[in-house]
Amino acid sequence: MVEVFPPIIPPAVDGGSPLRLADSMESYVGSIKEIQGIADVILVASLKKQDQMALPPIEAALHLRKKLGLDAAPVLVVRNENRLQLLSSVVEGLVGGLKSMMLVWGDSDLPRRSPLLLGFSGLSEALQEASQVRDKTRSRCRFFAPVDLRRLFTTAGVALAKNRLATGASFLLAQPPTTDAAETFDSHSKLIRTAGLEGKVLPSVFPFKNLLDVKECERYFGWRLPRELHEAAKEGGSSLLGTQSEVIRRLRSERFPGVYISTRGTPGLAKILLS
């Protein structure tokens, strides 16, 4: 699975400048076409950009499905919509023939919604109701959901992950990323096996740019990344990409069900990592 951004629409320079939507969409399809054939699923991320417009993930996924015939999975953020809006998005994807979708809970810093808007109480509840809608349409669309590997140390964390599978998720996409093929790989794979989730978790690979980027990601996401990654980062971007490629090779050799690769807005990185 390769994660990409939806089309980002450049803001108009002034009130009279046209929005070149056709050019933006053509460029978007062209960038994804570069990795067509090397990914089983294209995951279209949900972006939080305050200064730019972006096509909603479900519309971007439907566009890729139509233009390239890809299994494109939009990320649907449960806390961004009330119950009927979220289920309507699921229906939209099913009507459009999507084979996969991902549901995530969303950030906790969003303002609380009124009970009148009938929001979901949690991600598992959203997965369950989305699955009921899917099953009533006799669709075989797969649902993906996230799993925080750091919570698999606890009984509650394991129960939460298994509940997401029980309520409709086919696979769980892991965070934080598996950053090296030795220490972090061994730690993450042990957590997954001990939790009884082997065959259901796709570890993630995240292409860091440099040492500054590593430190910024640690601060922004709250990750604690290993010393090996910091050392590789000192050698530059090519060394970092090589480290992530080693993770992918080991995931394949140990027969994980797949890998979840972020491209951070540069789809061509997937080709480098998977070559």
Kinemage of the C-alpha trace (Angstrom):
@kinemage 1
@onewidth
@group {chain A} dominant
@subgroup {mainchain}
@vectorlist {calphas} color= white
{ca met a 1} P 0.000 0.000 0.000
{ca val a 2} L 1.381 3.386 -1.063
{ca glu a 3} L 0.070 6.569 0.534
{ca val a 4} L -0.219 9.682 -1.637
{ca phe a 5} L -1.685 13.141 -1.146
{ca pro a 6} L -4.879 14.231 -2.903
{ca pro a 7} L -4.564 16.961 -5.551
{ca ile a 8} L -3.575 20.248 -3.949
{ca ile a 9} L -5.046 23.253 -5.724
{ca pro a 10} L -2.648 26.226 -5.805
{ca pro a 11} L -4.255 29.383 -4.417
{ca ala a 12} L -5.003 32.142 -6.911
{ca val a 13} L -2.449 34.947 -6.830
{ca asp a 14} L -5.207 37.529 -7.055
{ca gly a 15} L -8.959 37.629 -7.357
{ca gly a 16} L -8.869 37.467 -11.147
{ca ser a 17} L -6.502 34.498 -11.547
{ca pro a 18} L -8.136 31.286 -12.797
{ca leu a 19} L -7.909 28.011 -10.917
{ca arg a 20} L -6.376 25.602 -13.405
{ca leu a 21} L -8.248 22.561 -12.162
{ca ala a 22} L -7.796 20.509 -15.324
{ca asp a 23} L -4.021 21.025 -15.184
{ca ser a 24} L -3.945 20.102 -11.492
{ca met a 25} L -5.882 16.893 -12.084
{ca glu a 26} L -3.810 15.923 -15.124
{ca ser a 27} L -0.612 16.430 -13.151
{ca tyr a 28} L -2.021 14.403 -10.275
{ca val a 29} L -2.989 11.449 -12.432
{ca gly a 30} L 0.407 11.579 -14.152
{ca ser a 31} L 2.278 11.401 -10.823
{ca ile a 32} L 0.262 8.378 -9.695
{ca lys a 33} L 0.649 6.680 -13.077
{ca glu a 34} L 4.397 6.537 -12.371
{ca ile a 35} L 3.790 3.992 -9.623
{ca gln a 36} L 0.957 2.106 -11.309
{ca gly a 37} L 1.798 -1.563 -11.198
{ca ile a 38} L 4.068 -1.474 -8.149
{ca ala a 39} L 1.340 -0.855 -5.556
{ca asp a 40} L -1.658 -3.055 -4.804
{ca val a 41} L -3.518 -0.180 -3.140
{ca ile a 42} L -3.094 3.597 -3.433
{ca leu a 43} L -4.083 5.219 -0.129
{ca val a 44} L -5.254 8.819 -0.605
{ca ala a 45} L -4.425 10.717 2.569
{ca ser a 46} L -6.519 13.348 4.318
{ca leu a 47} L -4.625 16.633 4.588
{ca lys a 48} L -4.853 19.436 7.104
{ca lys a 49} L -3.615 22.425 5.133
{ca gln a 50} L -4.766 25.799 6.345
{ca asp a 51} L -3.330 27.753 3.419
{ca gln a 52} L -4.240 25.537 0.444
{ca met a 53} L -7.246 23.836 -1.069
{ca ala a 54} L -7.223 20.099 -1.683
{ca leu a 55} L -9.661 17.736 -3.318
{ca pro a 56} L -11.411 15.531 -0.706
{ca pro a 57} L -9.732 12.105 -0.529
{ca ile a 58} L -12.837 10.235 -1.655
{ca glu a 59} L -13.176 12.379 -4.785
{ca ala a 60} L -9.476 11.936 -5.544
{ca ala a 61} L -9.750 8.156 -5.071
{ca leu a 62} L -12.786 7.943 -7.328
{ca his a 63} L -10.923 9.960 -9.963
{ca leu a 64} L -7.959 7.545 -9.859
{ca arg a 65} L -10.341 4.610 -10.076
{ca lys a 66} L -11.971 6.095 -13.158
{ca lys a 67} L -8.824 7.255 -14.953
{ca leu a 68} L -6.358 4.485 -14.104
{ca gly a 69} L -8.489 1.609 -12.829
{ca leu a 70} L -6.511 1.566 -9.577
{ca asp a 71} L -7.554 0.206 -6.210
{ca ala a 72} L -7.535 3.653 -4.618
{ca ala a 73} L -8.549 3.911 -0.969
{ca pro a 74} L -9.610 7.268 0.486
{ca val a 75} L -8.935 8.094 4.134
{ca leu a 76} L -12.225 9.005 5.816
{ca val a 77} L -11.771 10.967 9.055
{ca val a 78} L -14.620 10.030 11.377
{ca arg a 79} L -14.373 13.072 13.646
{ca asn a 80} L -14.576 15.452 10.693
{ca glu a 81} L -18.161 14.410 9.916
{ca asn a 82} L -21.306 13.435 11.736
{ca arg a 83} L -22.733 9.927 11.460
{ca leu a 84} L -24.856 10.458 8.356
{ca gln a 85} L -22.128 12.402 6.550
{ca leu a 86} L -19.585 9.663 7.196
{ca leu a 87} L -21.915 6.882 6.098
{ca ser a 88} L -22.859 8.937 3.041
{ca ser a 89} L -19.173 9.086 2.124
{ca val a 90} L -18.993 5.307 2.461
{ca val a 91} L -22.017 4.969 0.172
{ca glu a 92} L -20.409 7.351 -2.323
{ca gly a 93} L -17.335 5.151 -2.431
{ca leu a 94} L -19.369 1.978 -2.834
{ca val a 95} L -21.444 3.488 -5.645
{ca gly a 96} L -18.223 4.549 -7.360
{ca gly a 97} L -16.862 1.003 -7.217
{ca leu a 98} L -14.057 1.553 -4.699
{ca lys a 99} L -12.490 -1.697 -3.511
{ca ser a 100} L -10.907 -0.246 -0.377
{ca met a 101} L -11.377 2.572 2.134
{ca met a 102} L -9.632 3.550 5.351
{ca leu a 103} L -11.383 4.925 8.423
{ca val a 104} L -9.458 6.886 11.039
{ca trp a 105} L -10.681 8.635 14.169
{ca gly a 106} L -8.926 11.985 13.619
{ca asp a 107} L -7.166 14.505 15.814
{ca ser a 108} L -8.339 15.158 19.346
{ca asp a 109} L -7.797 18.917 19.035
{ca leu a 110} L -10.935 19.355 16.927
{ca pro a 111} L -13.747 21.199 18.706
{ca arg a 112} L -16.370 19.058 20.380
{ca arg a 113} L -19.441 18.548 18.242
{ca ser a 114} L -22.967 18.985 19.447
{ca pro a 115} L -24.778 15.755 20.381
{ca leu a 116} L -27.432 16.880 17.913
{ca leu a 117} L -25.008 16.118 15.091
{ca leu a 118} L -25.017 12.437 16.089
{ca gly a 119} L -21.311 11.768 15.847
{ca phe a 120} L -19.768 8.353 16.491
{ca ser a 121} L -18.508 7.468 19.957
{ca gly a 122} L -15.372 5.840 18.555
{ca leu a 123} L -13.679 4.376 15.516
{ca ser a 124} L -14.903 0.839 16.175
{ca glu a 125} L -18.498 2.028 16.160
{ca ala a 126} L -17.909 3.809 12.844
{ca leu a 127} L -16.316 0.678 11.373
{ca gln a 128} L -19.229 -1.442 12.502
{ca glu a 129} L -21.870 0.803 10.946
{ca ala a 130} L -19.847 1.301 7.759
{ca ser a 131} L -19.524 -2.493 7.497
{ca gln a 132} L -23.273 -2.895 7.911
{ca val a 133} L -23.842 -0.477 5.035
{ca arg a 134} L -21.268 -2.309 2.907
{ca asp a 135} L -22.740 -5.728 3.653
{ca lys a 136} L -26.257 -4.579 2.779
{ca thr a 137} L -24.994 -3.567 -0.659
{ca arg a 138} L -23.224 -6.931 -1.055
{ca ser a 139} L -19.981 -5.117 -1.714
{ca arg a 140} L -16.596 -6.710 -1.067
{ca cys a 141} L -14.943 -3.389 -0.304
{ca arg a 142} L -12.186 -3.729 2.312
{ca phe a 143} L -11.874 -1.378 5.254
{ca phe a 144} L -8.529 -0.454 6.769
{ca ala a 145} L -7.945 1.118 10.175
{ca pro a 146} L -4.886 2.340 12.103
{ca val a 147} L -3.108 0.654 14.993
{ca asp a 148} L -0.685 2.368 17.368
{ca leu a 149} L 2.069 -0.174 18.035
{ca arg a 150} L 3.020 1.700 21.190
{ca arg a 151} L -0.325 0.691 22.714
{ca leu a 152} L 0.199 -3.008 22.052
{ca phe a 153} L 2.248 -3.112 25.260
{ca thr a 154} L -1.060 -2.975 27.142
{ca thr a 155} L -4.035 -5.295 27.366
{ca ala a 156} L -6.345 -2.395 26.523
{ca gly a 157} L -4.315 -1.549 23.426
{ca val a 158} L -4.444 -5.119 22.142
{ca ala a 159} L -8.189 -5.296 22.828
{ca leu a 160} L -8.736 -2.040 20.918
{ca ala a 161} L -6.827 -3.335 17.883
{ca lys a 162} L -8.733 -6.629 17.875
{ca asn a 163} L -12.021 -4.786 18.260
{ca arg a 164} L -11.301 -2.783 15.102
{ca leu a 165} L -10.800 -6.041 13.236
{ca ala a 166} L -13.919 -7.575 14.758
{ca thr a 167} L -16.061 -4.594 13.787
{ca gly a 168} L -15.049 -4.534 10.145
{ca ala a 169} L -11.403 -3.721 9.444
{ca ser a 170} L -9.649 -6.175 7.130
{ca phe a 171} L -6.154 -4.943 8.007
{ca leu a 172} L -4.536 -2.490 10.408
{ca leu a 173} L -1.959 0.056 9.245
{ca ala a 174} L 0.756 0.567 11.822
{ca gln a 175} L 2.277 3.649 13.361
{ca pro a 176} L 4.904 4.652 14.314
{ca pro a 177} L 7.002 3.576 11.311
{ca thr a 178} L 9.423 0.675 11.375
{ca thr a 179} L 12.604 2.621 10.788
{ca asp a 180} L 15.343 -0.005 10.638
{ca ala a 181} L 15.652 -3.665 9.735
{ca ala a 182} L 17.178 -4.660 13.066
{ca glu a 183} L 16.199 -3.225 16.460
{ca thr a 184} L 12.913 -1.517 15.543
{ca phe a 185} L 11.861 -4.317 13.194
{ca asp a 186} L 12.425 -6.943 15.891
{ca ser a 187} L 10.563 -4.853 18.473
{ca his a 188} L 7.565 -4.172 16.242
{ca ser a 189} L 7.274 -7.732 14.920
{ca lys a 190} L 7.424 -9.097 18.490
{ca leu a 191} L 4.644 -6.757 19.576
{ca ile a 192} L 2.472 -7.820 16.643
{ca arg a 193} L 3.075 -11.542 17.230
{ca thr a 194} L 2.576 -11.334 20.993
{ca ala a 195} L -0.716 -9.514 20.437
{ca gly a 196} L -1.865 -12.306 18.118
{ca leu a 197} L -2.166 -9.901 15.186
{ca glu a 198} L 0.187 -11.569 12.739
{ca gly a 199} L -1.281 -11.546 9.261
{ca lys a 200} L -3.423 -8.506 10.052
{ca val a 201} L -0.947 -5.637 10.470
{ca leu a 202} L 0.896 -3.757 7.726
{ca pro a 203} L 4.015 -2.125 9.233
{ca ser a 204} L 4.776 1.311 7.860
{ca val a 205} L 7.797 2.799 6.132
{ca phe a 206} L 8.324 6.543 6.264
{ca pro a 207} L 10.934 8.212 3.987
{ca phe a 208} L 12.792 10.736 6.117
{ca lys a 209} L 14.714 13.480 4.317
{ca asn a 210} L 17.595 14.351 6.638
{ca leu a 211} L 18.534 14.675 10.299
{ca leu a 212} L 16.531 17.862 10.752
{ca asp a 213} L 13.483 16.143 9.294
{ca val a 214} L 13.937 13.198 11.680
{ca lys a 215} L 13.992 15.533 14.673
{ca glu a 216} L 11.007 17.540 13.434
{ca cys a 217} L 8.961 14.367 12.922
{ca glu a 218} L 9.838 13.220 16.431
{ca arg a 219} L 8.579 16.515 17.799
{ca tyr a 220} L 5.454 16.727 15.612
{ca phe a 221} L 4.270 13.099 15.866
{ca gly a 222} L 5.649 12.297 19.321
{ca trp a 223} L 7.804 9.471 17.966
{ca arg a 224} L 10.966 8.239 19.679
{ca leu a 225} L 13.130 7.140 16.776
{ca pro a 226} L 16.164 4.874 17.268
{ca arg a 227} L 19.791 5.910 17.310
{ca glu a 228} L 20.439 3.916 14.114
{ca leu a 229} L 18.076 6.182 12.203
{ca his a 230} L 19.765 9.320 13.552
{ca glu a 231} L 23.126 7.945 12.439
{ca ala a 232} L 21.820 7.133 8.954
{ca ala a 233} L 20.308 10.622 8.764
{ca lys a 234} L 23.737 12.168 9.292
{ca glu a 235} L 24.833 10.528 6.037
{ca gly a 236} L 21.979 12.072 4.045
{ca gly a 237} L 18.794 11.207 2.208
{ca ser a 238} L 20.165 8.334 0.120
{ca ser a 239} L 21.321 6.529 3.247
{ca leu a 240} L 17.900 7.011 4.819
{ca leu a 241} L 16.132 5.610 1.755
{ca gly a 242} L 18.491 2.632 1.792
{ca thr a 243} L 17.589 2.001 5.433
{ca gln a 244} L 13.873 1.996 4.604
{ca ser a 245} L 14.422 -0.302 1.612
{ca glu a 246} L 16.089 -2.790 3.965
{ca val a 247} L 12.981 -2.748 6.152
{ca ile a 248} L 10.817 -3.585 3.122
{ca arg a 249} L 13.100 -6.444 2.112
{ca arg a 250} L 12.911 -7.947 5.585
{ca leu a 251} L 9.132 -7.555 5.714
{ca arg a 252} L 8.924 -9.516 2.477
{ca ser a 253} L 11.311 -12.231 3.644
{ca glu a 254} L 9.334 -12.755 6.858
{ca arg a 255} L 6.039 -12.864 4.946
{ca phe a 256} L 4.160 -9.973 6.462
{ca pro a 257} L 0.853 -9.395 4.647
{ca gly a 258} L 2.168 -6.162 3.202
{ca val a 259} L 3.786 -2.831 3.870
{ca tyr a 260} L 2.291 0.638 4.169
{ca ile a 261} L 4.561 3.200 2.489
{ca ser a 262} L 4.186 6.936 2.935
{ca thr a 263} L 5.486 9.040 0.043
{ca arg a 264} L 4.915 12.407 1.730
{ca gly a 265} L 3.544 13.929 -1.458
{ca thr a 266} L 6.212 12.486 -3.782
{ca pro a 267} L 4.758 9.269 -5.279
{ca gly a 268} L 7.973 8.497 -7.148
{ca leu a 269} L 9.653 7.680 -3.822
{ca ala a 270} L 7.687 4.434 -3.754
{ca lys a 271} L 9.443 3.290 -6.916
{ca ile a 272} L 12.829 3.914 -5.289
{ca leu a 273} L 11.891 2.122 -2.084
{ca leu a 274} L 10.395 -0.894 -3.839
{ca ser a 275} L 13.110 -1.324 -6.461
